[in-house]
C-alpha cells in the first residue's frame, strides 16, 4: 500500500497567518496506507516559534483530500513549519510529514496554485442577485467522487465569500 503524501503546504505553497489556508494530501484506499483518519499537527523546528506539536484537527478523515482551514491559535509568521498526520490514538506514530513551509504575515499574498493537484475535473459556478444568491459546485473525480482539488476549493470559497458579501449587503 502506498503512503499518504502531504501535497500542500510545501516549500513553494506557504500559509498566511490569521487567514484561511489549504492543506491537501493524496487520499483514497490506494494512497492512505490503511489509515482512514488521522490527527493533523503543526510544528516548527524553532522552539521559540512553537514550543511543540500543536494539534489542529483531532480526527480528520482521509476521503476529504483537502481542507480549507483557519487555525484557532494564531501562528507566528516564520519559516520551518511542518504539518504532520499522525495516528489518532498515538500521535508519535507519524503517517506523513509535509515539506517545511513558511507562514507569512497576515495580509500577505497567497502562494500561486501548485501544479501537483489530485486528478479532478471540477466546475464551480456562482451568481448573486438583489433577491438572493446561489452557488453550485459539481465534480467528477477518480476516488468515487471524493476528491476535491485545491483549485475547486479556492474557487468555491471565493464564490461563497462573494455570495455571502452580496447577501449581507441586501
Order of alpha helices (4+ residues) and beta strands (2+ residues): beta-beta-beta-beta-beta-beta-beta-beta-beta-beta-beta-alpha
